[in-house]
Amino acid sequence: MRSAILPIILAGVLLAPSLAAAQAAPSGAKLANGVWTDPAGKPLYTYDNDTMKGMSHCEDDCAKAWPPFLAGPKAKPTGDWSVIGREGGVHQWAYKDKPLYTFPADKPGQPGQGETAGKFKLAK
């Protein structure tokens, strides 16, 4: 009996961190291979120049090249996830107080290519 219970307990211990992270994520965001992805499965990024809590410094041409991971108008913070305001009254998801972005050249389910662009890092 004990030998049958041990694998179940071990599975719970090993899966608990990923399940907790998944439950705290906004709808559609997933943790895949240690990297947060949007609902389409494309990697999410943080921007080194975003140094002030609750504020994005990626605007205009930057935001065209690195589209923000937008949150709906009724989105609510959950766990390490928060919602920040952007110009024009739109909202953006942030993870651990860092606004999140996508990289148009990335493909769903594929490794992110955006870190080669310099100040953008995969969101982990």
Residue, then its C-alpha position, 0 to 999 in steps of 0.5 A: m500500500r505504501s509503495a502505491i501512495l509514494p508515486i502519487i505524493l511525489a507527482g503532487v510535489l513535483l507538479a505543484p509549482s507549475l500548477a500554482a503558476a498556471q492557476a495564477a496566470p491570466s486567461g490563456a497565458k501558459l508556462a511552456n519550457g520555463v517561459w511564459t507564452d501568450p494564448a497563441g503559444k508565442p513567447l512573452y518578453t520583458y524590456d530592460n528599460d521598464t524600470m518603474k513599477g506599473m509603467s511601460h517605456c516601450e511606446d510608439d515605434c518600440a510598441k510597433a516592433w514589440p506589441p504589448f501583451l494586452a489585457g482586456p478592460k475588465a482584467k484583474p490582477t492575479g498572483d504575480w500578474s498585474v495590469i498596467g495602463r497604457e496611452g489611449g486607455v488600453h491595458q497591458w499585462a505585467y508579470k512580477d511588475k514587468p510589462l510583457y511584450t510579444f515579438p512578431a517574428d516568433k512562431p507559436g510553440q517555437p523557441g523565442q527569437g527576440e532576445t537577439a534584439g538586445k534589451f528584451k528578455l524572455a519572461k520566466 
